Amino acid sequence: MGGSQRRCRLRHHQLLSADAHAKSVYLRTKGEMEEGVARAGVPSTYILRPSLLDGEREDFRLAEEVGNRALRLINPIMFGPLRRYRSVRTQTVSAAMLACGERGEPGVHIIESEVVQDLGS
């Protein structure tokens, strides 16, 4: 295929609440990265913003484990605007990334956590 006919897609998962103007260095860095990716000119870009990831890790992170255990208990009662803060299984994020890649719609698409959950289910 010629250069103008190629169809590039970019899928990236990102932290919920990333903001290039945040006071937190962590959230600001994530937001700046998001802005850079959006300006990269990839014809079809999906940035996924899942909430706390719930899945297996090689290393143990106490705060993450405590958070996931607590969220597993309260996820079922988190409705409305709280739904976006439910923990998300890593397999769900993977399935959502594949679904976004299959869509390939032109432009930059920010996929918030509740939509990640829907796409990956």
C-alpha positions as CSV (number, residue, x, y, z in Angstrom):
1,M,0.0,0.0,0.0
2,G,1.1,3.5,-0.7
3,G,1.8,5.9,2.2
4,S,-1.6,7.7,1.8
5,Q,-3.5,4.5,1.7
6,R,-2.0,3.0,4.9
7,R,-4.4,2.9,7.8
8,C,-2.7,3.3,11.2
9,R,-4.4,2.8,14.5
10,L,-3.2,3.5,18.0
11,R,-4.7,2.1,21.1
12,H,-3.4,3.1,24.5
13,H,-4.7,2.7,28.0
14,Q,-4.4,5.6,30.4
15,L,-5.3,6.5,33.9
16,L,-8.7,7.8,34.7
17,S,-8.5,11.6,35.4
18,A,-5.3,12.2,33.4
19,D,-5.0,16.0,33.0
20,A,-2.1,18.0,31.5
21,H,-3.0,20.9,33.9
22,A,-3.3,18.8,37.1
23,K,-1.3,19.8,40.2
24,S,-0.3,16.2,40.7
25,V,2.9,15.4,38.8
26,Y,1.6,11.9,38.0
27,L,-1.8,13.0,36.6
28,R,-0.1,15.9,34.8
29,T,2.5,13.6,33.1
30,K,-0.3,11.2,32.0
31,G,-2.3,14.2,30.6
32,E,0.7,15.6,28.8
33,M,1.3,12.2,27.2
34,E,-2.3,12.0,26.2
35,E,-2.1,15.4,24.5
36,G,1.1,14.4,22.7
37,V,-0.5,11.2,21.4
38,A,-3.5,13.2,20.2
39,R,-1.2,15.5,18.3
40,A,0.8,12.7,16.7
41,G,-1.4,12.6,13.6
42,V,-2.3,8.9,13.8
43,P,-5.6,8.7,11.8
44,S,-7.4,6.5,14.3
45,T,-6.4,6.9,18.0
46,Y,-8.2,5.4,21.0
47,I,-7.1,6.4,24.5
48,L,-8.6,4.2,27.1
49,R,-9.0,5.6,30.7
50,P,-9.9,2.6,32.9
51,S,-10.3,3.0,36.6
52,L,-8.2,0.9,39.0
53,L,-7.0,-2.2,37.1
54,D,-7.9,-5.5,38.8
55,G,-5.7,-8.4,37.6
56,E,-2.7,-10.5,38.3
57,R,0.7,-8.8,38.7
58,E,4.2,-10.2,39.1
59,D,4.9,-7.8,41.9
60,F,2.8,-7.1,45.0
61,R,1.4,-3.7,45.6
62,L,-0.3,-3.4,49.0
63,A,-2.3,-0.2,48.3
64,E,-3.5,-1.6,45.0
65,E,-4.5,-4.9,46.5
66,V,-6.4,-3.1,49.3
67,G,-8.1,-0.9,46.8
68,N,-9.1,-3.7,44.6
69,R,-10.5,-5.8,47.5
70,A,-12.6,-2.8,48.7
71,L,-13.8,-2.1,45.2
72,R,-14.8,-5.7,44.5
73,L,-17.2,-5.4,47.4
74,I,-18.7,-2.0,46.4
75,N,-18.5,-2.2,42.6
76,P,-22.1,-3.7,42.4
77,I,-23.6,-0.7,44.1
78,M,-21.7,2.0,42.2
79,F,-24.3,3.4,39.8
80,G,-24.6,6.6,37.8
81,P,-21.6,8.9,37.9
82,L,-19.9,6.5,40.4
83,R,-19.8,3.7,37.8
84,R,-16.7,5.2,36.2
85,Y,-14.8,4.5,39.5
86,R,-15.5,0.7,39.5
87,S,-12.3,-1.4,39.2
88,V,-11.8,-2.9,35.8
89,R,-10.5,-6.4,35.1
90,T,-7.4,-6.4,32.9
91,Q,-9.0,-8.8,30.5
92,T,-11.9,-6.3,30.1
93,V,-9.4,-3.6,29.1
94,S,-7.7,-6.0,26.7
95,A,-11.1,-6.8,25.0
96,A,-12.0,-3.1,24.9
97,M,-8.7,-2.3,23.2
98,L,-9.3,-5.0,20.6
99,A,-12.9,-3.7,20.0
100,C,-11.5,-0.1,19.5
101,G,-8.9,-1.4,17.1
102,E,-11.6,-3.2,15.0
103,R,-13.6,0.0,14.9
104,G,-10.8,2.1,13.5
105,E,-12.9,5.3,13.3
106,P,-10.9,8.3,12.2
107,G,-10.0,10.8,14.9
108,V,-8.9,10.8,18.5
109,H,-11.3,9.0,20.9
110,I,-11.1,9.2,24.7
111,I,-12.8,6.1,26.1
112,E,-13.7,6.6,29.8
113,S,-13.8,3.7,32.3
114,E,-17.5,3.0,32.1
115,V,-17.4,2.7,28.3
116,V,-14.2,0.5,28.6
117,Q,-16.3,-1.8,30.8
118,D,-19.1,-1.9,28.2
119,L,-16.8,-2.5,25.2
120,G,-14.8,-5.2,27.0
121,S,-17.8,-7.2,28.3
